Amino acid sequence: MFDHVKFGVSDYAVSKAFFLKAPEPLGVAVGRGANISDAFGHLEGSGKGRRHVKLKSVADINNKKLAQYLPLALQAASGA
């Protein structure tokens, strides 16, 4: 994991998923999230590649099915 500032926001990167530390809310960004079929409907964004899930509370980790997105993010990052 490494920390750096990008677009004026500090983020922590783990492989191809990013945890964006902004004032509010916490965002989990997926580098190739546009390639993920979003069956849960929580991915946000309209760019060519990256999508993110916004977490406004600890409960959102479960409510927005974050654990189900992580394997999809790894699959998208590997190009599979």
C-alpha positions as CSV (number, residue, x, y, z in Angstrom):
1,M,0.0,0.0,0.0
2,F,1.3,3.5,-0.8
3,D,0.0,7.0,-0.1
4,H,0.2,9.8,-2.7
5,V,-1.7,12.9,-3.7
6,K,-3.6,12.9,-7.0
7,F,-6.1,15.5,-8.2
8,G,-5.7,17.3,-4.9
9,V,-6.8,14.3,-2.8
10,S,-4.7,11.9,-0.8
11,D,-5.2,8.3,-1.7
12,Y,-4.0,4.9,-0.6
13,A,-3.4,2.4,-3.4
14,V,-3.6,-1.4,-3.1
15,S,-2.9,-3.0,-6.5
16,K,-5.6,-1.5,-8.7
17,A,-8.1,-0.4,-6.0
18,F,-7.8,3.0,-4.4
19,F,-9.1,4.3,-1.1
20,L,-9.6,8.0,-1.6
21,K,-9.3,10.1,1.6
22,A,-11.4,13.2,1.0
23,P,-13.2,15.2,3.6
24,E,-16.4,13.2,3.0
25,P,-17.3,10.6,1.9
26,L,-14.7,7.9,1.7
27,G,-14.4,6.6,-1.9
28,V,-13.1,3.2,-3.0
29,A,-12.0,3.6,-6.6
30,V,-11.5,0.8,-9.1
31,G,-8.9,1.5,-11.8
32,R,-10.7,-0.4,-14.5
33,G,-14.2,-0.2,-12.9
34,A,-15.8,0.7,-16.3
35,N,-15.1,-2.9,-17.3
36,I,-17.1,-4.3,-14.4
37,S,-20.7,-5.4,-14.8
38,D,-22.3,-3.6,-11.9
39,A,-25.1,-5.9,-10.8
40,F,-25.4,-4.2,-7.4
41,G,-25.7,-0.6,-8.8
42,H,-23.3,1.1,-6.5
43,L,-20.4,2.0,-8.9
44,E,-20.3,5.7,-9.7
45,G,-18.5,7.6,-12.4
46,S,-18.6,8.2,-16.1
47,G,-15.0,8.3,-17.2
48,K,-13.2,6.0,-19.6
49,G,-11.9,3.7,-16.9
50,R,-12.2,4.4,-13.2
51,R,-15.4,3.9,-11.1
52,H,-15.9,4.3,-7.4
53,V,-18.1,3.4,-4.5
54,K,-18.8,6.1,-2.0
55,L,-19.0,5.1,1.7
56,K,-20.7,7.7,3.9
57,S,-20.9,5.4,7.0
58,V,-19.4,2.2,8.3
59,A,-22.7,0.5,7.5
60,D,-22.2,1.3,3.8
61,I,-19.3,-1.3,3.8
62,N,-22.0,-3.9,4.0
63,N,-24.9,-2.0,2.5
64,K,-23.0,-1.2,-0.7
65,K,-21.6,-4.8,-0.9
66,L,-18.0,-3.6,-0.9
67,A,-16.7,-7.2,-0.3
68,Q,-18.4,-8.4,-3.5
69,Y,-16.8,-5.6,-5.6
70,L,-13.2,-6.4,-4.5
71,P,-12.8,-9.7,-6.4
72,L,-14.5,-8.0,-9.4
73,A,-11.9,-5.2,-9.2
74,L,-9.0,-7.7,-9.1
75,Q,-10.5,-9.5,-12.1
76,A,-10.8,-6.2,-14.1
77,A,-7.3,-5.2,-13.1
78,S,-5.9,-8.4,-14.5
79,G,-7.7,-7.9,-17.8
80,A,-9.7,-11.1,-17.4
